[in-house]
Amino acid sequence: MFLIMQSFFDNYFSRYLCFPKHISEAADKNLKTIVVIPCYNEPDILVPLKSLLKCTPTKFPVEVIVVVNSKENEKEDVLLQNQLTISQIEKFKKENFRKDFKIFCLEEKNLPKKHAGVGFARKIGMDEAVRRFQSIENPYGVIVNFDADCTCQENYLSEIENFFLKNPKAEGVTINFEHNIYDKNFPIENRLAIAKYELYMRYYVESLRFAGFPYAFHTVGSAFAVRVGAYCQEGGMNRRQAGEDFYFLHKIIPREKFYNLASTKVFPSIRFSSRVPFGTGISLKQTSQNDYYAYNFDSFLVLKAFFLEGKIAPILKEFLDKNNFSLAEKSMKENSKTKKTYLKRFFAWFDAFRVLKFLNFSHTSCFSKMPVEKEALKLLRSLNFEFQYEEIGTEKLLKIFRDFFC
């Protein structure tokens, strides 16, 4: 058994690992959960650490790995902030020492500009978590992703631990999240902007579920957890500067052992940011100036007709022809003895990436994006929700989506 596990970990290290071992301290043999926090130019790193420390004690030890990172030729003020952050973490560790809750700070400077960013930082931390679990021969350990501007409910760590203990075959979860749109420390325009953005996120996933897409899950970088085994088998985290969560999780989700964890919540920040080319921060900045526009709900009706009834609308036929679907479908049928096998192959082809490509393609000539509130109401009507729709604003709409969907 030991040799099999060593071979499992060694295969990952030889093919995908980028950095040598950082942490010399031995891991507790009962370690089950490691939380990874990428940290770049963060002034409030103690906020997430305090939130995690306040969590209900878990049955087994927990480790937190903070990856303080910077790129080559970094600005001096960023380097100074990173050093201050490291000092704060070390001081916090000494003042709050617990054997069952250990914090480690990894510093990585001069990351190549081509790859430097949140994806690379997550990878550094998650790869270190792999090493930690390898050292105690545990291929079932859980790597949790959190962010340096997040807080969580007090049952966060215990609920994650309990879920994976009760579901030994589970390989990953997406964790429920809510941006604090009622935080009066932020301007009203910030809060309205994030309400629109979160509504868009929830509308998008629920529209995919409505359409019959089997892999409709939220892919929020600060709100997911994976088994170390699945992480290694799928090649680990990528080094993308944005969207790393979407690309990574849509390698894990189709393994069909992925779930929603609704019994706890993560609370991401609602601050503005332009650090990455897309994502929550940049969306906030854009939304504060305009309405947030979403994919037209009619485009999801096209997908639903295709996925559930095999009906092909003209715009979809054009897309399928451009993507050589007929050739792909021939292979699907030739290599599928059952409907279940065919559907697995079908959605391996028409995956989350191709869905997104279709939506973008269809909105260049057939559909127009519309304010997210309008399209969210269309979805609710199609699901037979009974409300006085004309009286519902953004925040009330968001509350409906939060209350009824995970």
N, C-alpha and C positions, 0 to 999 in steps of 0.2 A: 504493500500500500504506500509506504514511504517513497519508494522508487517511482511509482506511478505519479504521485503528487509532485515530486521533484522534476520529473520529465515535463509535466503539465506547466509548471512555472518556468522552467528553463526554456521551454519552447517560446513562451512569450518574451522573456528577457532577450533571447537571441535574435528575435525578429523585430521587436517594436520598441524596446526601452531606449531612452535617449540620455539619461543621466545616471551617474553612479549612485550608490547608496548614500543617503544624507544622515539618517538617524542611527547613532551607534547604540543607544540604550535598548536593552532587550525588551521585546513586547511581552505583555502578560500572556500566558498560555491560554487564558480564557477569553482573550480579546475577540469580540464579535462585530464591533461597529467602529468604523473610522470616518470622521467627518472631514471633508476637504474644503478649504476656503481660499480661493485665489484672492490676492490682495495687491492692488496697485494704486499708489498715491491715495491711500484711504486715511482720512483724518479721524475716523471714529471706529477703529477696529475693536475697541472694548465693548461697543454696543452688541455685536453678535456674540462675542465671547461671554458676556454677562448673561445674555439670554439663554445660551446653551447651558451655562453653569447652573442656572435656576431651574433647569428641567428636572422633572421627577427622576429620582435615582433609578438606574437600570439594573437588571439582574446581573449583567456582565459588564466588564470594564469598557470604557469608551475612550478613544483618542481623537484629538482634533489636530489636523495638520494645516497650518496657515502658510501659504506660499507667497512671500513678499517678493515681487519681481519687478524688473525694469529692463528696458531695452538698451542696446548699444547707443552711445552718444545721447544718453538720456538728459533731460533738462535738470539743472542743478536743484531746483525747488522740489522736483519729484524725488530725487535721491535723498534730499534732506528729510522729506516727509516719510520716506520709507525707513530711514534710520530711526526716526522718532517712533514710528510704528513698532519696529522691532524692540526698542527700549520699553515701550508700553506693554508689549506682550510678555517680555521677560519679567517685568515687575509684577504684572498681573498673575503670572504663573507662581511666583514665589509667595505672593500674598494669598493665593487661593489653591494651595497644593492639596490634591486629593489623589490617592492611589488608584481610584476607580475612574478618574477623569483627568487624563494627561493632555497637555497642550505642547505641540512642537512647532517651532518657527523655522521655516526653510527660506533662505535668501538666495535668489538667483538674479545676478546682474548680467548686463551685456547680452541679453537674449537677442538673436538676430532679428533685425527689423522685419524681415520677410515673414517671420512666424510669431513674433512677440505679441502677446495678447492673452485674453482670458482662456482661450482654448488650450494654449501651450501651458499656462499656469495650472489649469485643471489637470492636464496630463501629468505634469511634474508631481503634483500632489497625489493623484490617483495611482501613478506608478510606484510612488513611495509606499502607498498603502498596500500595493501588491507585494512588495518586499516584506512588509511587516507581517502579512498573513502567510507568506511563504516560510518565514522564520519559525512560525508556530505550526506549520503543516496544516493550514486551514484554507481549503479552496472554497469554503462556503461563507467566508466573511463578507460583510456588507460595507460598501463604500457609499457614503452619503455626500451629496453635493449641496453646499450652502454658499452664501455670498457674504462679502464683507459689509454690506449695507442692509442685511436682513435681521429680523428677529423671528421668534417662533413661539408657539404655545408651549406651556410647561410640560405637556404630555408628549412632546415631539420625539424625543429620543426613545422613550419607553414604548410608544406606539410603533415606531419603526422596528425596534427590537422584537416586540411581541408579534408583529406581523410575520417577520421572517422566521421566527421560531415556530409559529403555528402553521406556516406554509413552507415547508422545507424544499418544495420543488419550484417555488417562485424565484424568478431571476431578476426581477426589478419592479419598481413602483414609481409612479408619478405622484407627488404629494400635493394635497390641496393647498391653495395659496390665495391670499387676498391682499391687494395693495390697500394701505390705510388712507382711504380717500377722505377721512374725517380728521386727519391730523392738522390741527390749526397752526402748527409750526411752518406749514408750507402755504404759499399763496393759493387763493381759490382757483386760479387758472391752472396751477399744477394739479390740483385735486380733480378738477373737471377733465383735464387732459388724460390723466391716468384712468379715470372712470371709463372714458371712451375707449382707451387702448385695451383695458382689461375686458371690456364688453366685446370688443373685436376678437380678442383671443378666444373667449368662450363661445361666441357666435360661430367662429370658424370651426372649432372642434365639434360643437354640437351639430352643425350643418353637415359635417362629414359623417357623423354617426347617423343622422337622419337619412343620408344618402346610401347608407349600407356599407360604408368603408370600414373594414374590420380593425384597422390600426389607428383609430382616432383617439389620440391621447395628447394631453398637454406636454409640451417639451420645454419646460422652464428650467434654466440652468441651476437655479438655486433651490429647486424643489423636486429632486429625484434621487433614487438610491438603486444600486445594482449589486448583485453578487459578484465577487471577485472572479469567479469562474467564468461567468458570461462576459465580463469585461475583457478578460484575457482572450477568450475564444473569438471575440469579435474584433480583436486588434487594438483594443484600448481607445482612449480619447484621441481625437484629432487635434491639430494645431491651428485650427481656424481662428481668425481674429473676431469673428462673430458668427452666430448660428451654429456654434460647435455642439450645443445641446441637441438641436434638431437633427443634425447629421449623425451624431453618435446614437441617440436614442432610437432612431429609425433603423439602426442595425440590430438593436436589442428587441424592440417591440415585436417584429415579425416572428421571433422565436416562440411566440404564443404562450409565454409564461410571465407576462407583464401585466400589472394590475394598477388600479387607482387606490390610493390610500386616503380616505376621506375623514378619518377619525382624528386628524391633527392638521395644523395649518402652519404655513410659512408666510411671513409678512414682509415682502420686498419693499424697498424704499421707493418713494415717488419723486426722487430728485431728478433734475435735468442732467443730461450727459451727452457729449459728442465723442466719446472715446472710441466707439466702434461704428462701422458703416450702417448697421441697422440693429434693432433690438429695442428694449424698453426705454432706455434713456433717450436715444435719438428720436424715437417715436413720440415721446413726451414733448420734446422740443418742437417737433413739427406740428403736433396736435394742438399745442397751446395757441397756435396762430390760425388754425383752420379746423373745420370739421374733420373727423376721422372717417375716411372712406373705406368701405368693405366690398368684397366680392359680391356681386349681385346674387341674390338667393336663387334666381332662375338658373344660374349655372350649376348649382347643386342639384336642382331638379333634373337637369340633363344627366348628371352622374347617377342619380337615384334610378332613373328609368333604365340606364345601361346596366348598373350593378345588380339590380333586383329583377328586371324584366327583360334584359337583353335588347332594349330598344335603343337605336342609335340616331340621335338628332344630327342634322346636316353639319353643324359646327363640330360635333364630336367626330363624325366620319372624316372630315377634313383633317382633324388632328391625328386620328388613328392612321390614316393613309400616310401622312407625313412621317409617322413614327414606325412604319412597317408592321402594323399590328397583325395583318393577315398572316405574315410569315411566322411571327411569334406565336399566334394562336394555333397554327398548324402544329408547331412543336409541342405546345401545351397538350393538345388533344392526343397526339401520338404517344406522349409519355405519361398519360394519366389514365389509370384503370378505373378510378372512382371519381365521383363529383367532388369529393373533399380534396383529392389530390389536384384535380383541375383548378379548383378555386385557389388553392395555395399557390400554384404556379401562376395563375392569372394575377393575383394580387402581389406576387413577387415582381411581375412585370409592371402592372398598374399600381405602383407603390406610392408612398407619400410624396416622393419627388416628382413623379409623373403627374400626380393629381395637381400639384402646384403648377407644373408646366402647362397643364391643360387650362387651369383657371386663368393664368396669365395670357395664354394664347387666345382663349375665348373672349377675353376682355379687350383685345385689340381691334376686333371687328364686329362681334356679335352683341356683347353685353357692355354695360357701363357700370363702373363702381358707383355706389351710392352711400350716403351717410349711414354709418353703422346702426344707428337707432332704427332707421327705416327697415333695413334688412333683417335686423334682429326681431322686429315685430312680425315680419313675414314668416319667419321660422316658428315663432310662438303660435301664430294662427294655424300653421300647418300641423302643429302638434296639439291643436284643439285646446289651447289655453284660453280661459275666459276672463278677460280684463277689459276695463275701459281704456283701450289702447291710446286714444287721443290724449289722455291725461297723464300718460307715463313719460317722464323725462329720463335722462341718461342714468341717474343714480338709481331710480326705481327699477329700471330695466335690468341694470347690473345686479341688483338685489334678487330679482326673480331668477336670473341665471345662476347666481351663487346658491340660492336656496334649493333649486330644483335639479341642478346639474353639478357634477363633480369634475 
